[in-house]
Amino acid sequence: MTACTGRKPPEAGPSAAEPAIPKPDRVQHNRLRDSCVQLLRTGDLALRTGNDITSRMFCEFNRIDKTYSHCGMVVVEHGYPFVYHSIGGEDNPDQRLRRDSAHFFFSPENNLGLGIARYRLADSVLGRLQQTVWHWYRRQPRFDMNFDLETDDRLYCSEFIYKALSAATGDPDFVPSTYVYGRRFIGIDNLFINPHTDLVCELKYK
């Protein structure tokens, strides 16, 4: 999948528009991806850069760092990291909040790279964050194509992370906001360019 409106990796052969990654590169990319997945902890911010035109558009919404086009929140369950993220697009037709394995979320098939950012949070706050993520997942909000930060029935990807962190920390300014075309907006770079966050890993596939 790529960006906030991504695609699943093709199950059959590649299309003419998206040639397959040569096998040696694919093996190396998967190996690099796997090494990053091993670093994941509950509460980490999962970042990725899609390789399609929609992803490039979402990158431009970032005001400072235009690297990433999509994001999700990591929760480790029974020893394995899953990524919760709000996404639309043709391969998520109901547009509901998703829970995907970290390996799938970071797949090199349709992504140019990935990143992991870690919030400096006390264990008690991380516990509340995990419960908040699960709460949103049970509610199954749809993807917000209007990118309206003032509504809660629909969420875009960075809005979901922002609201989960705000609820867990009790601080609505824990993540700064910005303005895009005169509207208050949470860019993906707002989520990791702030005093509370450290970048743990960045990887480019191509």
C-alpha positions in Angstrom: 0.0 0.0 0.0 1.2 3.5 -0.6 0.3 6.9 0.9 -3.1 7.6 2.4 -4.8 6.1 -0.6 -2.5 3.1 -1.3 -2.6 -0.2 -3.1 -1.8 -3.7 -1.9 1.1 -5.4 -3.6 -0.2 -7.2 -6.8 -1.1 -10.8 -6.2 -0.5 -11.7 -9.9 2.3 -10.6 -12.2 3.3 -6.9 -12.4 1.5 -4.5 -14.7 3.3 -2.6 -17.4 3.0 0.6 -15.3 4.6 -1.0 -12.3 7.4 -3.5 -13.2 8.4 -6.0 -10.7 11.4 -5.4 -8.4 14.3 -7.6 -9.6 14.6 -10.6 -7.3 18.1 -9.7 -5.9 16.9 -6.2 -5.0 13.6 -7.6 -3.6 15.5 -10.0 -1.3 17.8 -7.2 -0.1 14.8 -4.8 0.4 12.9 -7.3 2.4 16.0 -8.0 4.5 16.4 -4.3 5.2 12.7 -4.0 6.0 12.9 -7.0 8.4 15.8 -5.4 10.3 13.7 -2.2 10.8 10.6 -4.2 11.9 12.7 -5.7 14.7 13.2 -2.2 16.2 9.5 -1.5 16.6 7.9 -0.9 20.0 4.4 0.0 21.1 3.8 3.7 20.5 6.2 4.1 17.7 5.2 6.2 14.7 5.5 4.1 11.4 6.3 6.2 8.4 6.5 5.3 4.7 6.9 6.9 1.3 4.7 5.6 -1.5 5.9 5.5 -5.1 2.8 6.8 -6.9 1.5 10.3 -7.8 -1.0 10.4 -4.9 1.9 9.8 -2.5 3.9 12.7 -3.9 0.8 14.9 -3.4 0.6 13.9 0.3 4.3 14.5 0.7 3.7 18.1 -0.4 1.3 18.7 2.5 4.3 18.5 4.8 5.7 22.0 5.6 9.3 21.1 6.5 10.2 17.5 5.7 8.5 16.2 2.6 9.9 12.7 2.8 6.8 10.7 4.0 3.4 10.2 2.5 1.7 8.0 5.1 1.8 7.1 8.8 0.4 4.7 11.4 0.7 3.8 15.1 2.5 0.7 16.2 1.1 -1.6 18.9 3.0 -4.8 19.7 0.5 -7.7 20.3 1.7 -11.1 21.4 5.2 -10.2 20.5 4.5 -8.9 17.0 4.2 -5.3 15.8 1.0 -4.2 14.1 0.4 -0.8 12.5 -3.0 0.9 12.9 -3.6 3.5 10.2 -6.3 5.5 8.5 -6.3 4.9 4.8 -8.7 5.2 1.8 -8.3 4.1 -1.8 -9.5 1.4 -4.1 -7.9 -1.4 -2.1 -9.6 -0.3 1.1 -13.1 0.3 -0.3 -14.9 0.7 3.1 -12.2 3.3 4.1 -12.3 2.0 7.6 -9.3 2.3 10.0 -7.0 -0.6 9.3 -4.7 -2.9 11.3 -1.9 -4.4 9.2 1.2 -6.3 10.0 4.4 -4.2 10.1 5.9 -6.3 7.3 2.9 -5.6 5.1 2.8 -1.9 6.0 6.4 -1.4 5.2 6.4 -3.6 2.0 9.0 -2.5 -0.5 6.8 -3.5 -3.4 5.0 -0.1 -3.6 7.1 2.1 -1.3 10.3 4.0 -1.8 11.3 3.9 1.9 10.3 3.9 5.5 10.9 5.6 8.8 10.4 4.9 12.5 10.0 7.7 15.1 9.7 7.1 18.8 7.9 9.3 21.3 9.5 9.9 24.7 6.5 8.8 26.8 6.2 7.3 30.3 5.0 3.7 30.5 1.7 4.9 31.9 1.1 7.2 28.9 2.1 4.4 26.5 -0.5 2.2 28.1 -3.2 4.9 27.6 -2.0 5.4 24.0 -2.4 1.7 23.3 -5.9 1.7 24.8 -6.8 4.8 22.8 -5.6 3.2 19.5 -7.7 0.1 20.3 -10.7 2.4 21.1 -10.5 4.1 17.7 -10.1 0.7 16.0 -13.3 -0.6 17.6 -15.1 2.5 16.4 -13.8 2.0 12.8 -13.9 5.6 11.6 -13.7 6.1 7.8 -10.9 8.0 6.0 -11.5 11.7 6.0 -11.3 12.9 2.4 -12.2 16.5 3.6 -9.2 16.6 5.9 -11.3 18.2 8.5 -9.5 18.3 11.9 -12.6 19.4 13.7 -14.6 16.2 13.1 -14.1 12.8 14.8 -16.3 10.5 12.7 -13.7 10.5 9.9 -9.9 10.7 10.3 -7.0 11.1 7.9 -3.8 9.3 8.7 -1.9 12.0 10.6 -5.1 13.2 12.3 -5.6 9.8 13.8 -2.1 9.8 15.3 -2.5 13.4 16.6 -5.8 12.7 18.3 -4.6 9.4 19.8 -1.5 11.2 21.3 -3.6 14.2 22.5 -5.9 11.8 24.3 -3.1 9.7 25.8 -1.0 12.6 27.0 -3.9 15.0 27.9 -2.1 17.7 25.9 -3.7 18.9 22.7 -0.5 20.7 21.8 1.7 17.7 22.2 1.9 17.6 18.4 2.0 21.0 16.7 -0.4 21.8 13.9 0.1 23.9 10.8 -2.1 25.6 8.3 -2.6 24.5 4.7 -4.7 26.7 2.4 -6.0 28.6 5.4 -7.1 25.4 7.3 -5.6 23.9 10.4 -3.9 20.7 9.5 -1.7 18.0 11.0 1.1 17.2 8.6 3.0 14.0 8.8 6.2 15.9 9.6 4.4 17.6 12.5 4.2 14.2 14.1 8.0 13.7 14.2 9.5 17.2 14.0 8.8 18.2 17.6 10.6 18.2 21.0 9.0 14.9 22.1 10.2 12.6 19.2 13.4 10.8 18.1 13.9 9.3 14.7 15.0 5.7 15.3 15.4 4.4 11.7 15.1 5.7 8.1 15.5 3.5 5.1 15.3 4.1 1.3 14.6 1.1 -0.9 15.3 2.9 -4.1 
